[in-house]
Amino acid sequence: MAEPLKNIFSRTLLEPFTAELRYVWEAFPTEDFLHQVFNDEWEARELKQRIRHISHALRMHLPQDYPVALDIVTKTTERYLDRHGDNLSFHYIFLPDFIEAWGLEHPEESIAAIETITRWSSAEFTVRPFLRRYPERMYAQMLHWSQHPSAMVRRLSSEGIRPRLPWGMGVPALKLDPSPILPILENLKNDAAETVRRSVANNLNDIAKDHPELVLSMAERWLGQSLETDWIVRHACRGLLKKGNAAALAHFGFQKGLQGIEISDFKIADKVSIGWRLDFSFSVKNTAAQFAQIRLEYGIDYQTLSGKTSSKVFKIKELVVDGGQSVNIMRHQSFQDFTTRKHYVGKHKLRILMNGAELAQAEFEVIE
């Protein structure tokens, strides 16, 4: 079983970090800081609690004047950057969290520090409260960052302003009106860094949940411009494709309601235990004379703790099936619990989807 992510925050990580702090500010009380971090409640703290606890301990042992304390944190980060270059390290996420927790009343100093610290540990969560408190200022700043020499800063300009950033503070204004985001994405759509382009695609996928026509319009303009924009558009439209949006399917050559496709030999186990996997298989046959371009997916209707159903769609593959041809498909779905998904006993349903349309379904039971 994988070790919990929260365990990366250890003495092995923080003791060398305090040495870097002491190089910048020799009065830093290393032992007092470490004693406060690894107190009696440490083991019980979960991931986010540990991150905030470390940034809180930093605040308590740095100078009381926030701009002075922030300068020490920034210069310590610069020491890492000077030796190792830009990095996307989760290990040091307590550094941007320091700004998120303590810097909102000091926008001048905090925003400048974010630009540096995000190059070592991404600050997409940190900018969220600033976007809510200082929207116009931050919109302009994010646009400016989209042309920054550092790919990590450019990534922040997109990732930080996503309307539906996972695990991030909500910014309702951006869900309602994503127009401040669009010029940023235009600047980044052909970015040299794959991590930046991936953020652009994820941002557009967020926008599509509230404004599908806007994203479809952008997809039409961007498709064919470059290999980079083609990849972004396909990844950005994944949510619309999973929902069977006819316009999104058409952008990629898939016809919704395609005739002549049959599903046969659909086999699925009638039970699966939590922690194991569900195996299933079926055949796809094109009974028409001409070839068919197909996007195959399966959806699972999960039981939730409340007794309601939560549906999730998973991609199988995209393929071209010649007239009269059959293709055999074998897949499995894990029912192991994760922090992002917990399984519950009861009746479930698996559905086979072709170009957004349901062609077959079967029930199965999840057991202990």
Secondary structure, 3 states (H helix, E strand, C coil): CCCCHHHHCCHHHHHHHHHHHHHHCCCCCHHHHHHHHCCCCHHHCCHHHHHHHHHHHHHHHCCCCHHHHHHHHHHHHHHHHHHHCCCCCCCCCHHHHHHHHHCCCCHHHHHHHHHHHCCCCCCCCCHHHHHHHCHHHHHHHHHHHCCCCCHHHHHHHHHCCCCCCCCCCCCHHHHHCCCCCHHHHHHHCCCCCHHHHHHHHHHHHHHHHHCHHHHHHHHHHHCCCCHHHHHHHHHHCHHHHHCCCHHHHHHCCCCCCCCCEEEEEEEECCEEECCCEEEEEEEEEECCCCCEEEEEEEEEEEECCCCCEEEEEEEEEEEEECCCCEEEEEEEEECCCCCCCCCCCEEEEEEEEECCEEEEEEEEEEEC
